[in-house]
Amino acid sequence: MKTYQSFKEIDRDLKRLSLEKQIALEELKMVKNDFQEILEPMSLVSNALSAFGKFGTFMFIKKMFK
Protein backbone atom coordinates (compact mmCIF):
# COMPACT_ATOMS: atom_id res chain seq x y z
CA MET A 1 0.00 0.00 0.00
CA LYS A 2 1.34 3.37 -1.00
CA THR A 3 1.68 6.14 1.56
CA TYR A 4 0.95 9.62 0.26
CA GLN A 5 2.63 12.74 1.55
CA SER A 6 0.26 15.28 0.00
CA PHE A 7 -3.06 15.71 -1.75
CA LYS A 8 -1.14 16.63 -4.89
CA GLU A 9 0.27 13.09 -5.06
CA ILE A 10 -3.20 11.63 -4.58
CA ASP A 11 -4.65 13.83 -7.32
CA ARG A 12 -1.82 12.88 -9.69
CA ASP A 13 -2.39 9.16 -9.13
CA LEU A 14 -6.16 9.54 -9.49
CA LYS A 15 -5.65 11.37 -12.79
CA ARG A 16 -3.26 8.68 -14.02
CA LEU A 17 -5.69 5.91 -13.07
CA SER A 18 -8.53 7.75 -14.78
CA LEU A 19 -6.49 8.05 -17.98
CA GLU A 20 -5.52 4.38 -17.82
CA LYS A 21 -9.21 3.49 -17.46
CA GLN A 22 -10.13 5.62 -20.50
CA ILE A 23 -7.37 3.99 -22.56
CA ALA A 24 -8.55 0.52 -21.57
CA LEU A 25 -12.14 1.38 -22.54
CA GLU A 26 -11.03 2.66 -25.94
CA GLU A 27 -8.99 -0.50 -26.50
CA LEU A 28 -12.06 -2.59 -25.66
CA LYS A 29 -14.10 -0.61 -28.18
CA MET A 30 -11.47 -1.31 -30.86
CA VAL A 31 -11.49 -5.03 -30.05
CA LYS A 32 -15.29 -5.06 -30.21
CA ASN A 33 -15.27 -3.38 -33.63
CA ASP A 34 -12.62 -5.77 -34.94
CA PHE A 35 -14.64 -8.74 -33.68
CA GLN A 36 -17.81 -7.43 -35.34
CA GLU A 37 -15.97 -7.02 -38.65
CA ILE A 38 -14.71 -10.58 -38.46
CA LEU A 39 -18.22 -11.90 -37.90
CA GLU A 40 -19.80 -10.01 -40.79
CA PRO A 41 -21.33 -12.43 -43.32
CA MET A 42 -19.31 -11.19 -46.30
CA SER A 43 -16.14 -11.49 -44.30
CA LEU A 44 -17.00 -15.07 -43.35
CA VAL A 45 -17.78 -15.96 -46.96
CA SER A 46 -14.56 -14.42 -48.25
CA ASN A 47 -12.53 -16.19 -45.54
CA ALA A 48 -14.18 -19.52 -46.40
CA LEU A 49 -13.54 -19.06 -50.13
CA SER A 50 -9.94 -18.17 -49.44
CA ALA A 51 -9.48 -21.29 -47.31
CA PHE A 52 -11.09 -23.51 -49.97
CA GLY A 53 -8.90 -21.94 -52.62
CA LYS A 54 -5.75 -22.66 -50.65
CA PHE A 55 -6.90 -26.20 -49.98
CA GLY A 56 -7.72 -26.74 -53.66
CA THR A 57 -4.34 -25.42 -54.73
CA PHE A 58 -2.63 -27.73 -52.25
CA MET A 59 -4.58 -30.75 -53.52
CA PHE A 60 -3.78 -29.86 -57.15
CA ILE A 61 -0.06 -29.62 -56.42
CA LYS A 62 -0.18 -32.86 -54.47
CA LYS A 63 -1.80 -34.69 -57.42
CA MET A 64 0.75 -33.24 -59.83
CA PHE A 65 3.65 -34.77 -57.93
CA LYS A 66 2.06 -38.21 -57.46
C-alpha positions as CSV (number, residue, x, y, z in Angstrom):
1,M,0.0,0.0,0.0
2,K,1.3,3.4,-1.0
3,T,1.7,6.1,1.6
4,Y,1.0,9.6,0.3
5,Q,2.6,12.7,1.6
6,S,0.3,15.3,0.0
7,F,-3.1,15.7,-1.8
8,K,-1.1,16.6,-4.9
9,E,0.3,13.1,-5.1
10,I,-3.2,11.6,-4.6
11,D,-4.6,13.8,-7.3
12,R,-1.8,12.9,-9.7
13,D,-2.4,9.2,-9.1
14,L,-6.2,9.5,-9.5
15,K,-5.7,11.4,-12.8
16,R,-3.3,8.7,-14.0
17,L,-5.7,5.9,-13.1
18,S,-8.5,7.8,-14.8
19,L,-6.5,8.1,-18.0
20,E,-5.5,4.4,-17.8
21,K,-9.2,3.5,-17.5
22,Q,-10.1,5.6,-20.5
23,I,-7.4,4.0,-22.6
24,A,-8.6,0.5,-21.6
25,L,-12.1,1.4,-22.5
26,E,-11.0,2.7,-25.9
27,E,-9.0,-0.5,-26.5
28,L,-12.1,-2.6,-25.7
29,K,-14.1,-0.6,-28.2
30,M,-11.5,-1.3,-30.9
31,V,-11.5,-5.0,-30.0
32,K,-15.3,-5.1,-30.2
33,N,-15.3,-3.4,-33.6
34,D,-12.6,-5.8,-34.9
35,F,-14.6,-8.7,-33.7
36,Q,-17.8,-7.4,-35.3
37,E,-16.0,-7.0,-38.6
38,I,-14.7,-10.6,-38.5
39,L,-18.2,-11.9,-37.9
40,E,-19.8,-10.0,-40.8
41,P,-21.3,-12.4,-43.3
42,M,-19.3,-11.2,-46.3
43,S,-16.1,-11.5,-44.3
44,L,-17.0,-15.1,-43.3
45,V,-17.8,-16.0,-47.0
46,S,-14.6,-14.4,-48.2
47,N,-12.5,-16.2,-45.5
48,A,-14.2,-19.5,-46.4
49,L,-13.5,-19.1,-50.1
50,S,-9.9,-18.2,-49.4
51,A,-9.5,-21.3,-47.3
52,F,-11.1,-23.5,-50.0
53,G,-8.9,-21.9,-52.6
54,K,-5.8,-22.7,-50.7
55,F,-6.9,-26.2,-50.0
56,G,-7.7,-26.7,-53.7
57,T,-4.3,-25.4,-54.7
58,F,-2.6,-27.7,-52.3
59,M,-4.6,-30.8,-53.5
60,F,-3.8,-29.9,-57.1
61,I,-0.1,-29.6,-56.4
62,K,-0.2,-32.9,-54.5
63,K,-1.8,-34.7,-57.4
64,M,0.7,-33.2,-59.8
65,F,3.6,-34.8,-57.9
66,K,2.1,-38.2,-57.5
